[in-house]
């Protein structure tokens, strides 16, 4: 039985543990039917031309963990942003860990999707927001919707801001020979509210892990959202991350993606600007080695006038690693006065490394400022000579140039402790100590 057939048959078992009378059941049924018709994406599709899922489909993944596993905080402490206090929503092999989590109901709702999808008190929010912005055309998003049960539910009411950042952490223990996880997050931030969220998927094993995640984010008028994705996983961990963002008037949403590890990572990041004077920011740093593969697909759809979007992705590729960047900006006819910027810069530090980059603009308005560009190159030999002539060894000189190349992406990170943590990860990834305490 291949993975597609196994997932479809497992859906029947999944239904035995959910309320089939609940309205969400119809959503799940439509989603699994869509996945059954479309299946896994293939390289014949333009959007998946450079990323193959064939090898993953040959692995006999467990769809549900056989038992609930526990972890000690001391064993996973290093993966938390422990330098500051934070709210924490922690999952171990897809199951919520109350022991490692710290949530609150102090004016905001930080809880579980399993609760939000079943308890009547959450129904008004679920009815309005759940599965409304997520694509019905993406088969893997439909697959996640069909199995949607657990994940983070974050609801920030009007004029509120959590006292602390929120961390969402998914740990895989390796107690299964191979495991597929499908977390579903819903983030709703109402008018004049603000939130900071850090998300991480972390395997603690060398076993195969496949995570197919979906996050829906809704930013109401004047809302401010900072979302940070840390992707520094184990060698046999693969992640398909689908994020959909709906913004209203004068909202500001920033998503930073730091891709440093994992076997295969696919990031689908989609912004929909449904209002005026919106600001959307996407920034990313990718540093890969060995045979790692990261694929960034971004979309910003400018629907209304007087809005801005900013994309800045830096990539450093060594060994036999491969990268993909496909950034698309769509400006509708009425979206006059749009200011859209997109930049993708890459450095190849190995003859065997490669990057496929494709910036796209579809502009149907005439009073706009839109720019895009991409570069692929190697380290500047003149700069290398200058640093070495000042007594800096070649290895450290190379690392300094690469660090400087990627560092400007960190300028908009608004949590100082997180910025320090990312600096440490970059330094470790480059293989030198750049003055940070590792």
C-alpha positions in Angstrom: 0.0 0.0 0.0 1.5 3.4 -1.0 1.3 6.4 1.3 -1.7 8.0 -0.5 -3.8 4.8 -0.1 -2.7 4.4 3.5 -3.7 8.0 4.3 -7.2 7.5 2.7 -7.8 4.3 4.5 -6.5 5.8 7.8 -9.1 8.6 7.4 -11.8 6.1 8.1 -10.1 5.2 11.4 -9.6 8.8 12.2 -13.4 9.4 11.8 -14.1 6.9 14.5 -12.5 9.3 17.1 -14.2 12.5 16.1 -17.8 13.8 16.2 -19.2 13.1 12.7 -22.2 15.3 13.6 -20.0 18.3 14.0 -20.0 20.9 11.1 -16.3 20.5 10.7 -16.9 16.9 9.7 -18.3 18.1 6.3 -15.2 20.2 5.8 -13.0 17.2 6.5 -15.0 15.0 4.1 -14.6 17.5 1.3 -10.9 17.8 2.0 -10.1 14.1 1.9 -12.1 13.8 -1.3 -10.0 16.6 -2.9 -6.8 14.9 -1.8 -8.0 11.5 -3.1 -8.6 13.2 -6.5 -5.4 15.1 -6.7 -2.9 13.0 -4.7 0.6 14.2 -3.9 2.0 16.9 -6.1 4.5 15.8 -8.7 7.4 17.5 -10.6 5.1 17.7 -13.6 3.4 20.6 -11.8 5.2 23.9 -12.3 5.0 24.8 -8.6 6.8 21.5 -7.7 9.2 21.4 -10.7 12.3 21.3 -8.5 11.0 19.5 -5.4 10.2 15.8 -5.5 8.2 13.9 -2.9 8.7 10.5 -4.5 11.2 9.2 -1.9 9.0 10.3 1.0 6.0 8.4 -0.5 8.0 5.2 -0.4 8.4 5.3 3.4 5.9 3.4 5.6 4.9 6.3 7.9 2.8 5.7 10.9 -0.2 8.0 10.6 -1.1 8.0 14.3 1.4 7.5 17.2 0.8 4.2 19.0 1.2 5.7 22.4 1.6 9.0 24.3 5.2 9.8 25.0 6.6 12.1 27.6 9.7 14.2 27.6 11.6 15.8 30.5 12.1 19.6 30.3 15.9 19.2 30.8 16.1 17.1 27.6 14.5 19.7 25.4 15.3 22.9 27.2 17.8 24.1 24.6 15.0 24.2 22.0 12.9 26.7 24.0 13.7 30.4 24.0 14.5 30.0 27.7 16.3 33.4 27.9 12.9 35.0 28.4 9.6 34.0 29.8 7.0 32.9 27.2 3.7 31.1 26.8 4.3 27.6 25.4 2.1 25.2 23.4 4.1 21.9 23.2 3.3 18.7 21.3 5.1 15.4 21.5 4.6 13.1 18.6 1.5 15.2 17.7 0.0 14.9 21.1 -0.4 17.9 23.4 2.0 17.9 26.4 0.4 19.7 29.4 3.6 19.0 31.3 5.8 21.1 29.0 3.2 23.7 28.1 2.3 27.0 29.7 -0.9 28.6 28.4 -3.2 31.4 29.7 -6.7 32.7 29.5 -5.8 36.1 30.9 -7.7 38.1 28.3 -6.6 36.0 25.4 -7.1 32.4 24.3 -4.1 30.2 23.8 -5.2 26.7 23.7 -5.6 23.6 21.5 -7.3 23.1 18.1 -8.8 19.9 19.5 -10.7 22.1 22.0 -11.5 24.8 19.6 -13.0 22.4 17.1 -15.2 20.6 19.6 -16.3 23.0 22.4 -19.3 25.3 21.8 -17.6 28.3 23.3 -15.2 28.5 20.3 -17.8 27.9 17.6 -18.3 31.6 16.7 -14.6 31.9 15.9 -14.3 28.5 14.1 -17.3 29.2 12.0 -15.9 32.5 10.7 -12.2 31.6 10.3 -11.4 27.9 10.2 -10.4 26.7 6.7 -11.6 30.0 5.1 -8.3 31.3 3.7 -6.5 27.9 3.3 -6.2 26.9 -0.3 -8.7 24.4 -1.6 -6.5 23.8 -4.6 -3.4 22.6 -2.7 -3.8 18.8 -2.2 -1.4 18.8 0.8 -3.4 21.6 2.5 -6.6 19.5 1.9 -4.8 16.5 3.4 -4.1 18.4 6.5 -7.6 19.7 6.7 -9.0 16.2 6.5 -6.9 15.1 9.5 -7.1 18.5 11.3 -7.5 17.9 15.0 -4.5 19.1 17.0 -2.4 22.2 16.9 -2.3 25.7 18.4 -5.4 27.9 18.6 -4.5 31.5 19.4 -7.2 34.2 19.6 -6.3 37.7 20.6 -9.3 39.9 21.2 -9.7 43.5 20.3 -7.1 45.9 21.8 -5.3 43.1 23.6 -1.6 41.9 23.6 -0.3 38.8 25.4 2.2 39.7 28.1 4.7 37.3 26.7 5.7 35.9 23.3 4.0 32.5 22.4 6.1 29.5 21.4 4.7 26.6 19.5 6.9 23.6 19.6 6.5 20.2 18.0 8.8 17.4 19.2 9.2 14.0 17.6 10.7 11.3 19.9 11.5 8.5 17.4 9.4 5.9 19.3 7.8 5.2 15.9 10.0 3.8 13.1 8.7 6.6 10.9 5.9 9.1 11.7 3.8 11.5 9.8 2.4 14.6 11.7 -0.3 17.0 10.5 -0.5 19.9 12.9 -3.1 22.7 12.3 -2.8 26.2 13.7 -5.3 29.0 13.7 -4.3 32.5 14.7 -6.9 35.2 14.9 -5.8 38.7 16.0 -8.6 41.2 16.2 -8.6 45.0 15.7 -5.7 46.9 17.4 -4.3 43.7 18.9 -0.8 42.5 18.8 1.1 39.1 19.2 4.6 37.6 18.7 4.8 33.9 17.9 7.8 31.6 17.5 7.2 28.1 15.9 9.6 25.2 15.7 9.4 21.6 14.6 12.2 19.5 16.2 13.0 15.8 15.7 14.9 14.2 18.6 15.7 11.1 16.6 17.4 9.8 13.4 14.1 8.2 12.3 12.1 9.5 9.4 9.7 12.2 10.2 7.3 13.9 7.8 5.3 17.0 9.0 2.6 18.4 6.8 1.6 21.6 8.7 -1.0 24.3 7.9 -1.3 27.6 9.6 -4.1 30.2 9.0 -3.5 33.7 10.3 -6.1 36.5 10.3 -5.0 40.1 11.1 -7.9 42.5 11.6 -7.7 46.3 11.3 -4.5 47.8 12.8 -3.4 44.4 14.1 0.4 43.7 14.4 1.7 40.1 14.1 5.3 38.9 14.2 5.7 35.2 13.3 9.1 33.5 13.5 9.7 30.1 12.0 12.9 28.3 13.1 13.7 25.3 10.9 16.8 23.6 12.2 15.7 20.0 12.2 17.5 16.6 12.1 18.9 15.0 9.0 15.9 12.7 8.3 13.1 15.2 9.1 11.0 16.6 6.3 8.6 19.6 6.6 5.9 20.9 4.3 4.8 24.1 5.8 1.7 25.9 4.4 0.9 29.3 5.8 -2.0 31.5 4.7 -2.4 35.1 5.9 -5.5 37.4 5.5 -4.9 41.0 6.3 -7.3 43.9 6.9 -6.9 47.7 6.8 -3.6 49.1 8.3 -2.5 45.7 9.6 1.2 44.8 9.8 2.3 41.2 9.5 5.9 40.0 9.4 7.0 36.4 8.8 10.7 35.5 9.3 11.8 32.0 8.2 15.2 30.6 9.3 16.0 27.4 7.4 19.1 25.7 8.7 18.4 22.0 8.8 16.2 19.1 7.8 16.2 16.7 4.9 13.6 18.5 2.8 11.7 21.7 3.6 9.0 23.2 1.6 7.6 26.6 2.7 4.4 27.8 1.0 3.8 31.4 2.3 0.7 33.2 1.0 -0.4 36.8 1.9 -3.8 38.2 0.9 -4.2 42.0 1.4 -7.9 42.5 1.8 -7.8 46.2 2.8 -5.9 49.4 2.4 -2.6 50.7 4.0 -1.4 47.1 4.7 2.2 46.2 5.3 3.3 42.6 4.6 6.9 41.5 5.2 8.6 38.2 4.4 12.2 37.6 5.2 14.3 34.5 5.3 17.8 33.1 5.8 18.7 29.7 4.4 22.0 28.0 5.2 22.4 24.5 3.9 25.0 21.7 3.5 25.2 18.0 2.7 22.2 17.0 0.6 19.7 19.3 2.2 16.9 20.8 0.2 14.8 23.9 0.9 12.0 25.3 -1.4 10.5 28.7 -0.6 7.3 29.5 -2.5 5.8 32.9 -1.7 2.7 34.8 -2.8 1.6 38.3 -2.1 -1.8 39.2 -3.6 -2.3 43.0 -3.6 -6.1 43.3 -3.8 -6.7 46.9 -2.5 -4.8 50.2 -3.1 -2.2 51.9 -1.0 -0.4 48.8 0.3 3.2 47.6 0.7 5.0 44.3 0.7 8.6 43.5 1.3 10.4 40.2 0.5 14.1 39.6 1.3 15.5 36.1 1.2 19.2 35.2 1.5 20.6 31.7 0.8 24.0 30.1 1.4 24.4 26.7 -0.2 27.3 24.3 0.4 28.2 20.6 -0.3 25.4 19.1 -2.5 22.5 21.1 -1.1 19.8 22.5 -3.3 17.5 25.5 -3.0 14.4 26.9 -4.7 12.9 30.3 -4.5 9.7 31.2 -6.3 8.3 34.5 -5.3 5.1 35.8 -6.9 3.5 39.2 -6.6 0.0 39.9 -8.0 -1.3 43.4 -8.2 -5.0 43.7 -9.0 -6.4 46.4 -11.3 -7.8 48.5 -8.5 -4.7 48.1 -6.3 -3.2 51.5 -7.3 -0.4 53.0 -5.3 1.1 49.6 -4.5 4.7 49.4 -3.4 6.0 45.9 -3.7 9.7 44.9 -3.3 11.2 41.4 -3.7 14.8 40.3 -3.6 16.5 36.9 -3.5 20.3 36.7 -3.1 22.2 33.5 -3.1 25.8 32.4 -2.6 27.0 29.0 -3.7 30.1 27.9 -1.7 30.4 24.5 -3.4 30.5 23.5 -7.1 27.9 20.8 -6.4 25.4 23.1 -4.7 22.6 24.6 -6.8 19.7 27.1 -6.6 16.7 27.6 -8.8 15.2 31.1 -8.4 12.2 32.6 -10.2 10.8 36.0 -9.2 7.4 36.8 -10.7 5.3 39.9 -11.1 1.7 40.0 -12.4 0.7 43.7 -12.4 -2.7 44.9 -13.6 -2.5 48.4 -12.2 -0.6 51.3 -13.7 0.3 53.5 -10.7 2.5 51.2 -8.8 6.2 50.8 -7.6 7.2 47.2 -8.0 10.7 45.7 -8.2 12.2 42.3 -8.1 15.6 40.8 -8.5 17.7 37.8 -7.8 21.4 37.1 -7.7 23.5 33.9 -7.6 27.2 34.1 -7.0 30.2 33.3 -4.9 32.1 35.1 -2.2 33.8 38.3 -3.3 37.5 37.4 -3.9 38.6 41.1 -3.3 36.8 41.1 0.0 38.4 37.8 0.9 41.9 39.2 0.1 41.2 42.3 2.1 40.2 40.4 5.2 43.1 38.0 4.9 45.6 40.8 4.4 44.4 42.1 7.8 45.4 38.8 9.5 42.1 37.0 9.4 42.4 33.3 8.5 40.7 32.1 5.4 38.0 30.1 7.2 37.0 33.0 9.5 37.2 35.5 6.6 34.7 33.3 4.6 32.4 33.0 7.6 32.5 36.8 8.2 31.5 37.5 4.6 28.7 35.0 4.7 27.5 36.3 8.1 27.5 39.9 6.8 25.6 38.7 3.7 22.8 37.2 5.7 22.7 39.5 8.7 20.6 42.3 7.4 17.5 40.0 7.4 17.8 40.0 11.2 17.3 43.8 11.5 13.5 43.5 11.7 13.5 40.7 14.4 11.8 42.5 17.3 12.7 39.9 20.1 16.3 40.7 21.1 16.8 37.2 22.7 15.5 35.5 19.6 17.9 37.6 17.4 20.8 36.5 19.6 19.7 32.9 19.3 19.5 33.1 15.5 23.0 34.7 15.5 24.3 31.7 17.4 22.6 29.3 15.0 24.1 31.1 12.0 27.6 31.1 13.6 27.3 27.4 14.4 26.1 26.6 10.9 29.0 28.5 9.4 31.4 26.5 11.6 33.1 29.3 13.4 32.8 31.3 16.6 32.0 34.8 15.6 32.2 36.2 19.1 29.0 34.6 20.4 28.8 32.2 23.3 28.0 28.9 21.7 
